[in-house]
Amino acid sequence: LRRPSQTASSATTLPQRNAEGKQRQRAVGVRAAVTQQPPEAPAVKEEKDVQVVRLTDDTFTLRGRCYERFKFEVEYGLRAGTTENSYVIEGPEGAALIDVPDRAFARAFVDAFVREAKDAEHLAYLIIGHLSPKRVDSVIQLAKTHPAGEPPIKVFLSNPAHQTLTSLVPADILEATFDLQIVRAGDTLDLGGGHQLQFILTPTPRWPDGLTTYDPKTQLLFTNKLFSAHVCMGEDFDVGGIEAYDMHWRYFYDCMLAPVAKQVDAALKKLPVAAQFAPPCYAGKTGLDVVKADVGFIFSRLLSALNLDINTATNLRLSVGGSRKGAMPGVAGEPLVTAAICPLHGPIIRNSVTELVREYKLWTDEKIRQAEEATVAVFYASAYGNTSALAQAISRGLLRAGVGVETINCEMATVAELQSAIQRCCGFVVGSPTLGGHMPTPMKEALGVILNEPAAKGKPTGVFGSFGWSGEAVDEMEQLLKDGGFSFGFPPIRCKFKPTEGMLQICEESGRDLAREIRKGKAKQRSTSAKSAVVSGSGVEQAVGRVVGSLCVVSAISGDGDAQSAMLASWVSQASFNPPGVTVAVAKERALESLVLVGGKFALSVLGDKNAGAVSKQLLKPFQPGEPRFGDLPTKQASNGATILADAISYLECTVQTRMESGDHWVIYATVDSGDVLDEKTLTALHHRKSGSRY
C-alpha cells in the first residue's frame, strides 16, 4: 500500500483529531448498544443462487441473485429482484476480493469463491467498498476458510467501515485472520501484472464508508452503491442499454441517492468517467497528439461495433495509443477511462457507461436545484437499519412533492454540520431508534443542537422511529420539540420491528404532507413579478383548461396488499385498441404514485354524472397519512385486489406497462385486463375547468 505524501494543508491538528475521536466514539456508541436485536418479522422466502461470471482472464464476479423482492425497504419497491455483486482480481502478488454480499448469500458465496478462485485458500487482500451489519456474516464465513498459519488477509477499508467491522466481528477472528488498513485519499494497492488499484473515497450520509476502486489494467471501475439497481433479469451485463434499465437505475437513485445529492455530486467529480469508446478529449493536445486521438477514436469505434469481450477490447484499445493509467483522485482534466462499471447491485454496466453517467449528473443537478429552492433536513440514527428505512421513505415523499432533502446521519455528523443543516433548511424531521428505553447518545446530542439553534424556531417538524419493545425515543423527541414551541407537519410515526409496506406508505405520505406545507409557505413569499408572470400566461392556461376529461377514481394496491391508496382523476384517456389500454396522469406528489409503478395493478372506476358529487367530496378532503380514502362510500374488491366503487357506471382492472415523466406528473400507460359496465343508462361524468393551472 502506497500513500501520497502529506502536505501541510492536509495535516490534522490535535483539536481536529480529538474531535474526530469523539465522533468515532459517538458512532461506535450506537453500534455497541446493539447487543441483542429485537425479534424480527418472519423472513420472506426467496429463490436465490450465486453465479460466477468471468469478466477478463484474471477478474471474475460472484453474483448472488434473487428473483423476487429481496427486502422490505423502499428501494426494492419495483419487485424486480436484485443481485449482490462481489469481484475477484487475481494478480501475481495475490488475489483481491472486492466487497462481500448480504448474509442471505454468505454460505453460497464462500462456496463459490473457494470453487472458482485459483488460490482461494491464500486470499491476500479484501477490499470493502461498503459494509453494513448484514454483510458481516459473509466476512466471518470468509475468515473460516483462511488456513491457520497463513499470513493474515490485508483488509483495505474506510474509517467508518473499520468502525463497523471492529464493533461486530469477534476480536479473536479479527486478530487471527485480518490485518486492517484504513484507506486515505489517493492510496493505491499493487497486485502486480499492471493491477495497480486506485482507491477513491466516495462517502454519503447513508453510506459513510463508501470506497470506490479502479483497476487501470482492465479499466474496470468498482463503485459499490453508485450506479446500482435492484433488478435481476437474468443478464449479467446491461444488455438492452439505457432503454432496458433506465427505470431501475432511476428508481434506485431516487430512493437512495437523491436525498444526498450534494455528496453524490462530490463523488461524481472524483470519478471523471469516460467510456472506453468515448469521443477523445483534446484538452492540452496539439499537432500530432490530436491526430493520434482521432485515429484512436476511429479504431475504438470499430472495436465497439465488434462487441468484443472486456479483456480483448481493452488490450486492443491500449495498443492504439491508450494508457493503462486512469485519473488519480484530484488530478484535474484526466479522464478515468472505463471499460465497465461494476456496481454492488444490478447488471455490470458496459453498454451504457456514457449515458448512465450523464443521467446521474442530470438527476443530481436537478435535485441540487430543487434543494436550493426549499430543503427539509432529515436527522436520524439507526441501529438495525429500520429507522434509516423510515428516513428513506420520508425523504422519498419529500422529493416526490418537489422539495429538496438533506440527509444527516447523526452518528457521523459534527456539531457544525448539524447547525449548518438546520440553518439552511425550511423544515426538519428527526428519527431515532429506542435503545435501552431511551434515545441513543448521538440523537440526544443532535436534538440538543437543534433545540438551541435560533434558526430552527418556527420551522415545521416531524418525528419518527423504530423500536423492538416500548419506543420511548419517539415520545421523548415529540415532547422536547413540543416544549420548544415547534409545530408538527405530520403525526409522530412509530414503527415496531421492521416496517411493512403500509408503514413505508405512511412515511412517504407524511413526507409529502410536510412538503406541501413548506411549499404553501414559499408560495406566500412569491414576489409581485412572479405573480405577474402567472397572469401573463393566463391565456394559455385558460385554453388548456378547455380540454375535458371523464371523471374517474383510480385505486391501487401494493403487491403484498399491505398498502393501498386512491385518488380522483380526470386526466384519463384511451390509448390503444389492441391490446386495450388507457393512460392516466398522476401528479408526482400524489400518495398513489408510488403504487402505480411498472407491473403494478390498479382499478379505474368511471363515475356517472348523477353521483360524481358525493364521490368527489369524499376523495378531495384532506387525509392523514395512511388513512383509508373511501370512507363510507359503497365499494367492492376487484379480482386484482384493488377497490371498485359500487356506484360506478363501469370499471377497468389494469396493469401498468410503462411510465413517462411529464413535468410535474407521470403519465401511466396500462393495459386493461378485465372490466365491465355496471350502469348502461347513466352518462359519464365530465370534469369542466376554466384554467389549465389546476384540477
VOGU-3710 file (C-alpha; in Angstrom, 3 decimals, decimal comma):
1> lrrpsqtass> 0,000/0,000/0,000  1,452/3,370/-1,020  0,203/6,683/0,306  0,708/10,082/-1,377  2,951/12,464/0,535  1,011/14,502/3,075  1,078/18,256/2,603  0,803/20,833/5,341  -2,725/21,671/4,251  -3,870/18,073/4,703
11> attlpqrnae> -2,317/17,580/8,141  -4,769/17,437/11,036  -4,302/19,423/14,214  -4,606/17,911/17,687  -8,039/19,534/18,317  -9,228/18,157/14,977  -8,026/14,672/15,877  -9,738/14,919/19,265  -12,989/15,967/17,572  -12,663/13,093/15,114
21> gkqrqravgv> -12,047/10,704/18,001  -15,178/11,913/19,798  -17,168/11,500/16,583  -15,915/7,923/16,196  -16,890/7,174/19,798  -20,411/8,517/19,160  -20,733/6,369/16,053  -19,478/3,247/17,778  -21,764/4,009/20,720  -24,894/3,251/18,721
31> raavtqqppe> -23,399/0,032/17,394  -22,088/-1,021/20,787  -25,558/-0,601/22,264  -26,840/-3,145/19,783  -26,065/-6,221/21,844  -29,339/-8,022/21,363  -31,629/-7,475/18,418  -35,394/-7,469/18,960  -37,444/-10,267/17,407  -37,615/-9,960/13,642
41> apavkeekdv> -40,627/-10,303/11,402  -40,875/-13,667/9,610  -38,459/-13,853/6,689  -39,840/-13,880/3,178  -38,859/-16,966/1,233  -36,918/-16,058/-1,898  -35,397/-18,011/-4,752  -31,653/-17,338/-4,555  -28,405/-18,593/-6,069  -24,801/-17,477/-6,630
51> qvvrltddtf> -23,418/-17,284/-10,162  -19,794/-16,920/-11,290  -19,105/-14,758/-14,364  -15,658/-14,235/-15,890  -15,048/-10,598/-16,861  -11,414/-10,896/-18,005  -8,673/-13,525/-17,835  -7,892/-12,609/-14,232  -11,084/-10,931/-12,985  -14,435/-12,535/-12,220
61> tlrgrcyerf> -17,594/-11,667/-10,350  -19,669/-13,637/-7,856  -23,298/-12,610/-8,333  -25,794/-13,544/-5,642  -29,150/-13,478/-7,441  -32,643/-13,103/-6,020  -35,589/-13,101/-8,406  -38,252/-11,732/-6,038  -38,428/-8,675/-3,800  -35,362/-9,155/-1,601
71> kfeveyglra> -36,112/-6,868/1,378  -38,770/-4,561/2,788  -37,054/-1,216/2,114  -38,475/1,257/-0,408  -35,517/0,736/-2,741  -36,812/-2,773/-3,589  -40,260/-1,440/-4,499  -40,097/-2,362/-8,191  -40,135/-6,055/-7,165  -37,662/-6,915/-9,908
81> gttensyvie> -35,304/-8,920/-7,696  -31,695/-7,911/-7,142  -28,116/-9,103/-7,285  -25,339/-8,903/-4,698  -22,107/-8,484/-6,649  -18,597/-9,239/-5,388  -15,474/-9,189/-7,557  -12,146/-11,024/-7,521  -8,930/-9,764/-9,167  -6,143/-12,370/-9,380
91> gpegaalidv> -2,728/-10,693/-9,598  0,817/-12,102/-9,365  1,169/-10,625/-5,866  -2,062/-12,199/-4,674  -5,821/-12,184/-5,176  -8,051/-9,330/-4,036  -11,731/-9,745/-3,195  -13,818/-6,584/-3,607  -16,920/-6,474/-1,383  -18,911/-9,217/0,332
101> pdrafarafv> -22,645/-9,920/-0,068  -25,627/-9,787/2,260  -25,792/-12,572/4,838  -28,549/-14,285/2,813  -25,824/-15,312/0,339  -22,945/-15,798/2,800  -22,538/-19,579/2,658  -23,203/-19,963/-1,071  -20,885/-17,024/-1,761  -17,964/-18,558/0,133
111> dafvreakda> -18,535/-21,954/-1,507  -18,496/-20,354/-4,971  -15,390/-18,325/-4,138  -13,459/-21,373/-2,921  -14,553/-23,321/-6,002  -13,677/-20,630/-8,558  -10,614/-18,782/-7,247  -7,277/-20,228/-8,372  -5,730/-19,849/-4,928  -8,733/-19,282/-2,674
121> ehlayliigh> -7,038/-20,541/0,487  -4,371/-17,861/0,117  -6,562/-14,807/-0,382  -4,201/-11,878/0,130  -6,495/-8,850/0,110  -10,066/-7,907/0,941  -11,324/-4,506/-0,245  -14,541/-3,318/1,403  -16,405/-0,700/-0,611  -19,414/-0,840/1,705
131> lspkrvdsvi> -20,073/-2,762/4,903  -23,385/-2,962/6,728  -24,120/-5,206/9,741  -25,957/-7,592/7,404  -22,727/-8,191/5,449  -20,611/-9,026/8,469  -21,742/-12,684/8,369  -20,076/-13,017/4,971  -16,827/-11,639/6,403  -16,964/-14,196/9,232
141> qlakthpage> -17,721/-17,056/6,815  -14,783/-15,941/4,675  -12,500/-15,922/7,721  -13,360/-19,578/8,400  -11,824/-20,586/5,053  -8,480/-18,965/5,895  -5,978/-21,676/6,940  -4,245/-21,390/10,303  -0,639/-20,317/9,964  -1,220/-18,349/6,766
151> ppikvflsnp> -0,422/-14,608/6,764  -3,487/-12,544/7,671  -5,700/-11,145/4,934  -4,987/-7,443/4,451  -8,292/-5,578/4,564  -8,500/-2,163/2,882  -11,476/-0,123/4,030  -12,596/3,362/5,002  -12,610/4,564/8,594  -16,426/4,163/9,049
161> ahqtltslvp> -16,222/0,611/7,677  -13,364/-0,048/10,096  -15,618/1,011/12,991  -18,397/-1,308/11,818  -16,057/-4,259/11,338  -14,280/-3,939/14,682  -17,537/-3,495/16,606  -19,345/-6,501/15,079  -16,682/-9,120/14,286  -15,341/-11,047/17,311
171> adileatfdl> -11,893/-9,828/18,348  -10,319/-13,306/18,120  -11,360/-13,612/14,454  -10,033/-10,144/13,652  -6,676/-10,798/15,303  -6,188/-14,252/13,785  -7,390/-13,556/10,250  -7,246/-9,890/9,260  -4,757/-7,041/9,054  -6,866/-3,874/8,824
181> qivragdtld> -5,613/-0,980/6,687  -7,621/2,279/6,778  -7,578/3,852/3,326  -6,775/7,526/2,812  -7,432/9,582/-0,315  -5,007/8,655/-3,092  -3,875/5,299/-1,667  -3,019/2,512/-4,112  -2,516/-1,252/-3,945  -0,232/-3,084/-6,380
191> lggghqlqfi> -1,329/-6,659/-7,171  1,349/-6,990/-9,843  0,854/-7,544/-13,557  -0,401/-3,979/-14,058  -3,176/-4,262/-11,463  -2,213/-1,141/-9,509  -5,550/-0,490/-7,851  -6,535/3,087/-7,071  -8,804/3,888/-4,109  -11,273/6,781/-4,178
201> ltptprwpdg> -13,319/7,673/-1,085  -16,960/8,349/-2,036  -18,889/8,735/1,248  -22,521/9,795/1,660  -24,571/10,201/4,863  -26,427/6,981/4,015  -23,160/5,100/3,310  -20,352/6,998/5,051  -17,998/4,088/4,372  -18,204/4,368/0,563
211> lttydpktql> -14,983/3,348/-1,210  -14,584/3,080/-4,998  -11,775/1,057/-6,618  -10,308/1,447/-10,124  -8,134/-1,138/-11,900  -6,144/0,501/-14,743  -5,104/-2,913/-16,109  -8,654/-3,897/-17,057  -10,161/-0,380/-16,873  -12,873/-1,683/-14,544
221> lftnklfsah> -14,434/0,703/-12,010  -15,864/-0,906/-8,847  -18,386/1,607/-7,459  -20,253/-0,251/-4,642  -23,648/1,509/-4,289  -23,127/4,119/-7,015  -24,740/3,144/-10,349  -26,524/0,211/-8,706  -30,036/-1,078/-9,417  -32,213/-3,679/-7,732
231> vcmgedfdvg> -33,047/-5,816/-10,742  -32,301/-9,387/-11,806  -33,326/-10,020/-15,408  -31,052/-12,984/-15,996  -28,457/-10,925/-17,892  -25,036/-10,285/-16,377  -24,430/-7,098/-18,357  -26,707/-4,188/-19,291  -27,966/-5,875/-22,453  -30,544/-3,558/-23,996
241> gieaydmhwr> -28,776/-0,486/-22,669  -30,418/2,542/-21,161  -33,817/1,636/-22,627  -33,937/-1,642/-20,705  -32,544/-0,462/-17,356  -33,209/3,277/-17,095  -36,296/2,793/-14,910  -34,352/0,611/-12,440  -31,315/2,906/-12,258  -33,545/5,949/-11,822
251> yfydcmlapv> -35,644/4,288/-9,110  -32,561/3,297/-7,102  -31,166/6,804/-7,487  -34,433/8,449/-6,397  -34,726/6,194/-3,347  -31,138/6,121/-2,145  -29,089/8,943/-3,652  -31,453/11,837/-4,373  -31,628/12,735/-0,640  -27,819/13,128/-0,623
261> akqvdaalkk> -27,408/14,858/-3,991  -24,602/17,169/-2,838  -22,487/14,227/-1,722  -23,284/12,379/-4,965  -22,132/15,452/-6,885  -18,868/15,422/-4,931  -18,411/11,709/-5,684  -19,056/12,189/-9,408  -16,421/14,937/-9,521  -13,928/12,450/-8,073
271> lpvaaqfapp> -14,897/9,956/-10,803  -14,367/11,654/-14,202  -15,611/8,552/-16,005  -15,006/8,312/-19,749  -16,316/5,254/-21,576  -13,722/3,045/-23,220  -15,025/4,007/-26,661  -15,965/7,610/-25,869  -15,036/10,533/-28,174  -11,496/11,842/-27,499
281> cyagktgldv> -10,714/14,782/-25,233  -8,500/17,382/-26,956  -7,659/19,339/-23,800  -3,900/20,027/-23,731  -3,312/18,292/-27,096  -1,763/19,873/-30,185  -0,480/18,763/-33,578  0,302/15,059/-33,794  -1,369/14,312/-30,457  -4,707/15,477/-31,888
291> vkadvgfifs> -4,266/13,196/-34,912  -3,409/10,258/-32,640  -6,512/10,906/-30,559  -8,696/10,921/-33,686  -7,152/7,715/-35,064  -7,534/6,015/-31,705  -11,192/7,007/-31,512  -11,948/5,755/-35,042  -10,308/2,428/-34,250  -12,096/2,157/-30,903
301> rllsalnldi> -15,457/2,737/-32,597  -14,716/-0,200/-34,879  -13,884/-2,313/-31,830  -17,112/-1,225/-30,169  -19,128/-2,448/-33,144  -17,498/-5,894/-32,847  -18,873/-6,287/-29,288  -15,669/-7,927/-28,061  -15,192/-9,184/-24,524  -13,767/-6,710/-21,997
311> ntatnlrlsv> -10,303/-8,280/-21,950  -9,806/-8,238/-25,739  -11,326/-4,798/-26,222  -9,152/-3,250/-23,501  -5,926/-4,737/-24,868  -6,706/-3,685/-28,450  -7,659/-0,177/-27,400  -4,441/0,219/-25,407  -2,472/-0,925/-28,443  -3,608/2,149/-30,409
321> ggsrkgampg> -2,498/4,876/-28,053  -4,476/4,230/-24,916  -2,971/4,343/-21,465  -3,238/1,967/-18,554  -3,168/4,944/-16,241  -6,556/6,175/-15,121  -7,107/9,535/-13,499  -5,705/9,657/-9,997  -8,052/11,275/-7,490  -7,516/15,009/-7,534
331> vageplvtaa> -5,798/15,130/-10,951  -7,932/17,618/-12,870  -8,718/17,085/-16,538  -7,624/13,436/-16,700  -10,437/11,026/-17,642  -10,991/7,757/-15,836  -11,207/5,522/-18,912  -13,729/2,823/-18,049  -14,417/-0,433/-19,866  -17,247/-1,278/-17,464
341> icplhgpiir> -18,776/-0,029/-14,230  -19,051/-2,818/-11,663  -21,668/-1,896/-9,019  -22,753/-3,716/-5,882  -26,255/-4,414/-7,257  -27,670/-4,972/-10,715  -26,048/-5,511/-14,105  -22,413/-4,797/-14,889  -22,577/-1,629/-16,980  -20,719/-1,872/-20,250
351> nsvtelvrey> -23,072/-0,640/-22,971  -24,470/2,394/-21,129  -21,448/3,892/-19,354  -21,652/7,293/-21,047  -25,443/7,521/-20,905  -25,753/6,468/-17,255  -23,026/8,828/-16,036  -24,701/11,656/-17,963  -28,090/10,783/-16,449  -26,579/10,715/-12,950
361> klwtdekirq> -25,230/14,221/-13,475  -28,583/15,485/-14,770  -30,532/13,890/-11,900  -28,063/15,266/-9,374  -28,119/18,799/-10,801  -31,926/18,766/-10,679  -32,005/17,639/-7,038  -29,448/20,275/-6,039  -31,507/22,964/-7,803  -34,611/21,670/-6,038
371> aeeatvavfy> -32,811/21,820/-2,697  -31,774/25,431/-3,292  -35,447/26,415/-3,561  -36,663/24,590/-0,442  -34,989/21,930/1,681  -36,005/19,643/4,532  -33,263/18,290/6,784  -33,669/14,634/7,790  -31,731/13,919/11,009  -31,529/10,272/12,080
381> asaygntsal> -29,552/7,460/13,651  -30,248/3,779/13,063  -29,302/0,641/14,976  -30,566/-2,170/12,719  -31,444/-0,277/9,526  -35,151/0,053/10,351  -35,049/3,742/11,288  -32,955/4,514/8,215  -35,611/2,759/6,091  -38,232/5,092/7,586
391> aqaisrgllr> -35,994/8,106/6,896  -35,557/6,899/3,346  -39,330/6,638/2,781  -39,983/10,090/4,274  -37,242/11,528/2,060  -38,804/9,928/-0,992  -42,147/11,567/-0,183  -40,475/14,960/0,245  -38,629/14,656/-3,046  -41,722/13,467/-4,907
401> agvgvetinc> -43,544/16,567/-3,703  -40,864/18,847/-5,138  -38,841/19,695/-2,030  -35,120/19,075/-1,653  -33,734/16,828/1,072  -30,533/16,970/3,084  -29,883/13,732/4,957  -27,759/13,879/8,106  -26,594/10,686/9,816  -26,221/11,879/13,405
411> ematvaelqs> -23,791/9,059/14,188  -21,233/10,746/11,927  -22,195/14,444/11,838  -20,296/17,131/13,726  -21,981/19,925/15,694  -21,036/22,394/12,953  -22,663/20,190/10,297  -25,850/19,909/12,358  -26,010/23,671/12,882  -25,364/24,396/9,219
421> aiqrccgfvv> -28,103/21,987/8,097  -30,724/23,441/10,451  -29,836/26,966/9,326  -30,271/26,115/5,628  -33,470/24,085/5,818  -37,105/25,196/5,626  -38,239/22,347/7,897  -36,782/19,260/9,517  -37,618/15,761/10,746  -35,881/13,744/13,456
431> gsptlgghmp> -35,728/9,945/13,676  -34,300/7,661/16,329  -34,341/4,026/17,434  -35,070/3,183/21,061  -32,116/1,516/22,807  -32,485/0,522/26,430  -35,664/2,568/26,727  -34,052/5,810/25,536  -32,652/7,727/22,594  -29,031/6,809/21,785
441> tpmkealgvi> -26,433/9,443/22,704  -25,862/10,775/19,141  -29,570/11,615/18,825  -29,715/13,267/22,249  -26,767/15,448/21,290  -28,222/16,244/17,859  -31,602/17,178/19,310  -29,858/19,412/21,826  -28,105/21,249/18,992  -31,409/21,681/17,134
451> lnepaakgkp> -33,295/22,987/20,173  -30,540/25,501/20,940  -30,251/26,768/17,353  -32,181/30,062/16,940  -32,642/29,424/13,201  -34,753/26,327/13,956  -37,572/28,293/15,567  -40,772/28,453/13,544  -39,808/25,686/11,139  -42,259/22,755/10,775
461> tgvfgsfgws> -41,001/19,415/12,003  -41,866/15,744/12,481  -40,576/12,781/14,486  -40,275/9,083/13,685  -38,563/5,988/14,969  -38,463/2,210/15,181  -38,271/0,047/18,273  -38,427/-3,531/19,466  -40,324/-3,194/22,712  -41,580/0,158/24,001
471> geavdemeql> -40,495/3,016/21,736  -39,807/5,757/24,299  -37,439/7,640/21,968  -40,267/8,873/19,724  -42,201/10,166/22,744  -39,076/11,869/24,106  -38,402/13,667/20,823  -42,023/14,711/20,407  -42,247/16,121/23,930  -38,967/18,032/23,700
481> lkdggfsfgf> -39,990/19,643/20,415  -43,471/20,453/21,738  -41,937/22,093/24,796  -39,716/24,072/22,436  -42,767/25,503/20,672  -42,368/23,652/17,366  -45,312/22,798/15,093  -45,632/19,347/13,530  -46,197/18,704/9,843  -47,430/15,142/10,442
491> ppirckfkpt> -48,331/12,884/13,404  -45,450/11,008/15,115  -44,511/7,792/13,303  -43,895/4,741/15,497  -42,743/1,504/13,866  -42,403/-1,749/15,779  -39,695/-4,024/14,348  -39,271/-3,909/10,573  -41,503/-1,513/8,610  -44,171/-3,063/6,407
501> egmlqicees> -45,232/-1,650/3,048  -48,144/0,009/4,806  -45,784/1,709/7,267  -43,482/2,851/4,469  -46,515/4,309/2,687  -47,408/6,261/5,843  -43,842/7,607/5,939  -43,942/8,607/2,287  -47,317/10,332/2,666  -46,032/12,125/5,768
511> grdlareirk> -43,113/13,449/3,747  -45,490/14,652/1,038  -47,686/16,408/3,625  -44,718/18,230/5,138  -43,501/19,218/1,669  -46,906/20,658/0,777  -46,905/22,738/3,971  -43,474/24,119/3,141  -44,412/24,857/-0,458  -47,506/26,745/0,706
521> gkakqrstsa> -45,278/28,866/2,907  -42,961/29,526/-0,013  -45,907/30,451/-2,234  -46,876/33,239/0,171  -43,391/34,704/-0,222  -43,521/34,941/-4,001  -42,704/38,337/-5,380  -45,036/40,563/-7,388  -43,021/39,807/-10,514  -43,755/36,112/-10,124
531> ksavvsgsgv> -47,468/36,876/-9,824  -47,277/38,988/-12,960  -45,731/36,082/-14,829  -48,688/33,889/-13,866  -51,165/36,477/-15,107  -49,342/36,870/-18,417  -49,722/33,156/-19,055  -53,420/33,087/-18,201  -54,472/32,959/-21,852  -52,619/29,709/-22,393
541> eqavgrvvgs> -53,869/28,334/-19,090  -57,473/29,118/-19,976  -57,058/27,457/-23,361  -55,578/24,306/-21,823  -58,401/24,295/-19,289  -60,898/23,667/-22,076  -59,531/20,130/-22,520  -62,226/17,931/-20,967  -61,762/14,536/-19,313  -64,026/11,892/-17,818
551> lcvvsaisgd> -64,213/11,812/-14,036  -62,815/8,567/-12,608  -61,404/7,100/-9,416  -58,058/5,292/-9,525  -57,460/2,748/-6,756  -54,139/0,903/-6,404  -52,736/-1,696/-4,044  -49,223/-2,918/-3,272  -48,066/-6,380/-4,235  -48,499/-7,786/-0,725
561> gdaqsamlas> -51,788/-5,941/-0,167  -50,423/-4,058/2,845  -50,527/-0,587/1,253  -53,277/0,968/-0,840  -54,500/4,366/-1,927  -56,972/6,061/-4,254  -57,438/9,397/-5,985  -59,911/11,306/-8,131  -58,688/11,579/-11,728  -59,913/13,358/-14,839
571> wvsqasfnpp> -56,754/13,158/-16,955  -57,715/9,722/-18,262  -57,815/8,641/-21,892  -57,949/5,502/-24,014  -54,513/4,944/-25,512  -54,690/1,758/-27,617  -57,135/-0,658/-29,279  -55,033/-3,811/-29,302  -54,306/-4,502/-26,545  -56,939/-2,267/-24,952
581> gvtvavaker> -55,058/0,359/-22,971  -55,504/3,637/-21,123  -53,300/6,479/-19,916  -53,665/8,195/-16,561  -51,713/11,296/-15,486  -50,667/11,121/-11,829  -49,035/14,059/-10,037  -45,636/13,228/-8,542  -46,811/14,423/-5,139  -49,781/12,037/-5,036
591> aleslvlvgg> -49,660/9,250/-2,463  -50,896/6,806/-5,102  -47,917/7,494/-7,396  -45,617/5,007/-5,661  -48,197/2,209/-6,127  -48,527/2,540/-9,914  -45,013/1,502/-10,866  -44,410/-0,763/-13,847  -46,110/-4,101/-13,164  -48,434/-2,555/-10,578
601> kfalsvlgdk> -52,170/-3,268/-10,525  -54,967/-0,729/-10,235  -58,697/-0,371/-10,797  -60,346/2,508/-12,637  -63,924/3,308/-11,598  -65,713/5,529/-14,143  -68,180/7,880/-12,428  -71,656/8,715/-13,683  -72,982/12,259/-13,855  -75,574/11,529/-11,138
611> nagavskqll> -73,305/10,541/-8,231  -69,984/12,198/-9,036  -70,552/14,949/-6,471  -70,613/12,707/-3,402  -67,563/10,757/-4,537  -65,632/13,941/-5,322  -66,454/15,404/-1,915  -65,101/12,311/-0,154  -61,886/11,986/-2,173  -60,994/15,684/-2,251
621> kpfqpgeprf> -60,951/16,142/1,519  -57,578/16,127/3,334  -56,399/12,758/4,681  -53,981/11,767/7,410  -51,059/9,589/6,232  -52,327/6,046/5,653  -55,982/6,964/6,228  -58,490/4,953/4,086  -59,719/7,066/1,185  -63,214/5,734/0,554
631> gdlptkqasn> -64,807/6,318/3,970  -68,476/5,225/3,889  -68,717/5,006/0,096  -70,010/1,567/-1,046  -67,160/-0,445/-2,571  -66,235/-3,933/-3,684  -62,972/-5,678/-4,406  -61,681/-6,223/-7,934  -60,077/-9,516/-8,877  -56,627/-7,851/-8,802
641> gatiladais> -57,168/-6,757/-5,186  -57,856/-3,070/-5,855  -61,063/-1,324/-4,789  -64,002/-0,584/-7,111  -66,780/1,886/-6,375  -70,073/0,006/-6,271  -71,891/3,037/-7,747  -69,528/3,425/-10,720  -71,062/3,119/-14,194  -68,144/0,931/-15,312
651> ylectvqtrm> -64,773/-0,257/-14,106  -61,458/-1,437/-15,557  -58,797/-3,646/-13,984  -55,389/-2,606/-15,294  -51,677/-3,452/-15,221  -49,070/-0,694/-15,601  -46,830/-1,275/-18,627  -44,825/1,946/-18,944  -44,414/5,344/-17,290  -43,378/8,604/-18,926
661> esgdhwviya> -42,119/11,548/-16,902  -44,051/14,667/-17,916  -43,042/17,721/-15,907  -44,760/17,539/-12,529  -46,743/14,402/-13,483  -46,174/10,809/-14,531  -48,195/9,577/-17,495  -49,061/5,940/-16,810  -49,837/3,611/-19,711  -51,684/0,470/-18,609
671> tvdsgdvlde> -53,301/-2,420/-20,416  -56,832/-3,416/-19,440  -57,007/-6,960/-18,060  -60,760/-7,032/-17,444  -63,732/-4,752/-16,880  -67,492/-4,413/-17,028  -70,319/-1,905/-17,451  -72,394/-1,554/-14,268  -74,880/1,094/-15,451  -75,720/1,284/-19,158
681> ktltalhhrk> -78,090/4,266/-18,948  -76,153/6,879/-16,968  -73,760/9,156/-18,872  -70,119/9,539/-17,912  -69,366/12,478/-15,616  -67,143/15,101/-17,252  -64,814/17,483/-15,492  -65,116/21,027/-16,882  -62,451/23,574/-15,955  -61,707/27,207/-16,700
691> sgsry> -57,965/27,042/-16,088  -55,266/24,561/-17,017  -53,161/25,509/-13,991  -55,190/23,430/-11,539  -57,532/20,444/-11,486
//
